[in-house]
Amino acid sequence: MEAATAPQRRVPRPRADALRNRERIVVAAREMFVEHGADVPLDEVARRAGVGNATVYRHFADREELARQVVLSVTDRLVAQVDRALAAVDAGEDAFGTLRTFVHAAADERIGALCPILSVGFDPHHPDLLDARERLEGSVEDLMGRAREAGQLRTDIAVGDLMVAISQLGRPLPGTACPDMDGFVHRHLQLFLDGLMAPARSELPGAAATLEALRQH
C-alpha cells in the first residue's frame, strides 16, 4: 500500500494592492535617492510613496534591502532598454543609432546619482545584484558588438567605459550647487558618442574598462 502524500501547502500570492504599494515605494526611493542622496529618511520615502512607515518596513526589512531593490529596478529598466535596442537592430535599424538611443535613455535613469547607495553598508556581492549586472553587461556588450561589426564603433572601448561615461555625464550628484546642469546632460552625451565613432581620431590612454574591473576598485 502506497504511503499517503502530504497535501501541498498553497502559498498565497501577494495581493494586487500590496504589489502596487511595493512598486510605489521603490519608485519613490529611487526618486529621493537621486534628489537627496542615500541617507534620506525612510519616513520621507513613505510620504512620497503615499504609504505609512509600517508599510515600508513590511515590504523591506531595512534600508539596504530597499536600496538593493532600487538598484535592481534600475538595472531591469536598463536591460529592457538594451533589449529594445537589439530588437531594433535585428529589424534593420542603424546599430550605432540604436546605441545612441540606449545611452540617452540610460542617462535619464540617473545611475550616477545612485552610486552612493552602493558604498557604505551595501553588499555589492548579493546574488541578485550579480545576476542583474551580468545580464546588463552581456546585453550592452551585445549591442556594442553590433555597432563594432558594422564598422561604426571604435574597437578600443568596453562596456565599463560606456557605463562610466553615462554615470559621470548624468550628474551632478545630489547636494551640488548646480541645479540647472541637467539641461546639458544630453548635449554632452552626444559629444561623447561622437567620440566613440569609428574611425578613431586618437589613441586612448590606458586599457578598456570592463564592469568586472570597475567592481574591483
C-alpha positions as CSV (number, residue, x, y, z in Angstrom):
1,M,0.0,0.0,0.0
2,E,1.4,3.4,-1.0
3,A,2.1,5.9,1.7
4,A,-0.3,8.9,1.7
5,T,1.2,12.0,0.2
6,A,1.1,15.0,2.4
7,P,-1.1,17.8,0.9
8,Q,0.9,20.6,-0.6
9,R,0.6,23.9,1.3
10,R,-0.7,26.6,-1.0
11,V,1.5,29.7,-0.8
12,P,-0.7,32.8,-1.0
13,R,0.0,35.2,-3.8
14,P,0.7,38.8,-2.8
15,R,-2.4,40.9,-3.1
16,A,-2.5,43.4,-6.0
17,D,-2.7,46.4,-3.7
18,A,0.4,45.1,-1.8
19,L,2.3,44.8,-5.1
20,R,1.3,48.3,-6.1
21,N,2.5,49.6,-2.7
22,R,5.8,47.9,-3.1
23,E,6.3,49.3,-6.5
24,R,5.4,52.8,-5.4
25,I,7.9,52.6,-2.5
26,V,10.7,51.5,-4.9
27,V,9.9,54.3,-7.3
28,A,9.7,56.9,-4.5
29,A,13.0,55.7,-3.0
30,R,14.7,55.9,-6.4
31,E,13.5,59.5,-6.9
32,M,14.6,60.6,-3.4
33,F,18.0,58.9,-3.6
34,V,18.6,60.8,-6.8
35,E,17.3,64.1,-5.4
36,H,18.7,64.0,-1.9
37,G,21.2,61.1,-1.6
38,A,21.2,57.7,0.1
39,D,20.6,59.0,3.6
40,V,17.1,60.4,3.0
41,P,14.8,59.4,5.9
42,L,12.6,56.4,5.1
43,D,9.6,58.2,6.5
44,E,10.2,60.7,3.7
45,V,10.2,57.9,1.2
46,A,6.9,56.6,2.7
47,R,5.4,60.1,2.4
48,R,6.5,60.4,-1.3
49,A,5.0,56.9,-2.0
50,G,1.8,57.8,-0.2
51,V,2.0,54.9,2.3
52,G,2.6,54.6,6.0
53,N,6.0,53.9,7.6
54,A,4.8,50.5,8.7
55,T,4.1,49.6,5.0
56,V,7.7,50.4,4.1
57,Y,9.1,48.1,6.8
58,R,6.5,45.4,6.0
59,H,8.0,45.2,2.5
60,F,11.6,46.0,3.2
61,A,13.4,44.8,6.4
62,D,15.9,47.7,6.3
63,R,17.5,50.5,4.2
64,E,19.9,48.1,2.5
65,E,17.1,45.8,1.2
66,L,15.2,48.8,-0.1
67,A,18.4,50.2,-1.8
68,R,19.1,46.8,-3.3
69,Q,15.6,46.8,-4.8
70,V,16.1,50.2,-6.2
71,V,19.3,49.1,-7.9
72,L,17.6,46.0,-9.3
73,S,14.7,48.1,-10.6
74,V,17.0,50.5,-12.4
75,T,19.1,47.6,-13.8
76,D,16.0,45.8,-15.1
77,R,14.9,49.0,-16.8
78,L,18.3,49.4,-18.5
79,V,18.2,45.7,-19.6
80,A,14.8,46.3,-21.1
81,Q,16.1,49.3,-23.0
82,V,19.0,47.4,-24.4
83,D,16.7,44.6,-25.4
84,R,14.5,47.1,-27.3
85,A,17.7,48.5,-29.0
86,L,18.8,45.0,-30.0
87,A,15.4,44.2,-31.4
88,A,15.6,47.5,-33.5
89,V,19.0,46.4,-34.9
90,D,17.5,43.0,-35.8
91,A,14.7,44.8,-37.6
92,G,17.3,46.7,-39.7
93,E,17.8,49.9,-37.8
94,D,21.2,51.5,-37.7
95,A,23.4,49.9,-35.0
96,F,25.1,53.0,-33.8
97,G,21.9,54.9,-33.8
98,T,20.3,52.4,-31.5
99,L,23.3,52.6,-29.3
100,R,22.8,56.4,-29.1
101,T,19.2,55.9,-28.1
102,F,20.1,53.5,-25.3
103,V,22.8,55.8,-23.9
104,H,20.4,58.8,-23.7
105,A,17.7,56.6,-22.2
106,A,20.2,55.2,-19.6
107,A,21.3,58.7,-18.7
108,D,17.7,59.6,-17.8
109,E,17.9,56.8,-15.2
110,R,20.4,59.0,-13.3
111,I,22.6,56.0,-12.5
112,G,25.4,58.3,-11.4
113,A,23.3,59.7,-8.6
114,L,22.6,56.2,-7.4
115,C,26.3,55.4,-6.9
116,P,26.4,56.5,-3.2
117,I,23.9,53.7,-2.2
118,L,26.5,51.2,-3.5
119,S,29.1,52.2,-0.9
120,V,28.6,52.3,2.9
121,G,26.7,49.3,4.3
122,F,25.8,47.9,0.9
123,D,26.6,44.3,-0.1
124,P,27.6,44.5,-3.8
125,H,28.0,40.7,-4.0
126,H,24.4,39.9,-3.3
127,P,23.4,37.1,-5.8
128,D,20.5,39.1,-7.2
129,L,22.8,42.0,-7.9
130,L,25.5,39.9,-9.5
131,D,22.9,38.2,-11.8
132,A,21.4,41.6,-12.8
133,R,24.9,43.1,-13.5
134,E,25.8,40.0,-15.7
135,R,22.6,40.4,-17.6
136,L,23.2,44.1,-18.2
137,E,26.8,43.7,-19.1
138,G,26.0,40.9,-21.6
139,S,23.2,42.9,-23.2
140,V,25.2,46.1,-23.6
141,E,28.2,44.2,-24.9
142,D,26.0,42.6,-27.5
143,L,24.7,46.0,-28.6
144,M,28.2,47.4,-28.8
145,G,29.3,44.4,-30.7
146,R,26.6,45.0,-33.3
147,A,28.0,48.6,-33.8
148,R,31.5,47.3,-34.0
149,E,30.6,44.7,-36.6
150,A,29.0,47.4,-38.7
151,G,32.3,49.3,-38.5
152,Q,30.7,52.2,-36.6
153,L,32.1,51.8,-33.1
154,R,35.8,52.2,-32.3
155,T,37.4,48.9,-31.1
156,D,39.3,50.2,-28.0
157,I,36.5,50.7,-25.6
158,A,34.5,48.2,-23.4
159,V,31.2,48.2,-21.5
160,G,32.7,49.8,-18.5
161,D,33.9,52.8,-20.5
162,L,30.4,53.4,-21.7
163,M,28.7,52.9,-18.3
164,V,31.2,55.2,-16.5
165,A,30.6,57.9,-19.0
166,I,26.8,57.6,-18.6
167,S,27.3,57.8,-14.8
168,Q,29.6,60.7,-14.9
169,L,27.8,62.8,-17.5
170,G,24.4,62.1,-15.9
171,R,25.5,64.1,-12.8
172,P,25.6,66.4,-10.9
173,L,25.0,64.3,-7.8
174,P,22.5,65.3,-5.1
175,G,23.5,68.3,-3.0
176,T,25.6,70.1,-5.6
177,A,25.1,73.8,-6.2
178,C,24.4,73.4,-9.9
179,P,20.7,72.5,-10.2
180,D,20.5,73.7,-13.8
181,M,23.2,71.4,-15.2
182,D,20.6,68.7,-16.2
183,G,19.9,70.7,-19.4
184,F,23.4,69.9,-20.6
185,V,23.4,66.2,-20.0
186,H,22.2,65.0,-23.4
187,R,24.2,67.7,-25.2
188,H,27.4,66.4,-23.6
189,L,26.4,62.8,-24.1
190,Q,26.1,63.5,-27.8
191,L,29.6,64.9,-27.9
192,F,30.9,61.8,-26.1
193,L,29.0,59.5,-28.5
194,D,30.6,61.2,-31.5
195,G,34.0,60.4,-30.0
196,L,33.0,56.7,-30.0
197,M,32.5,56.5,-33.7
198,A,34.9,54.7,-36.0
199,P,37.4,55.5,-37.4
200,A,39.0,56.7,-34.1
201,R,40.7,60.1,-34.3
202,S,43.2,59.4,-31.5
203,E,44.6,56.6,-29.4
204,L,43.1,56.3,-25.9
205,P,45.5,56.1,-22.9
206,G,45.2,53.1,-20.6
207,A,43.1,50.0,-21.1
208,A,39.4,49.5,-21.9
209,A,37.3,49.2,-18.7
210,T,35.1,46.2,-18.1
211,L,32.4,46.2,-15.4
212,E,34.3,43.4,-13.6
213,A,37.5,45.6,-13.4
214,L,35.4,48.5,-12.1
215,R,33.9,46.4,-9.3
216,Q,37.5,45.6,-8.1
217,H,38.3,49.3,-7.4
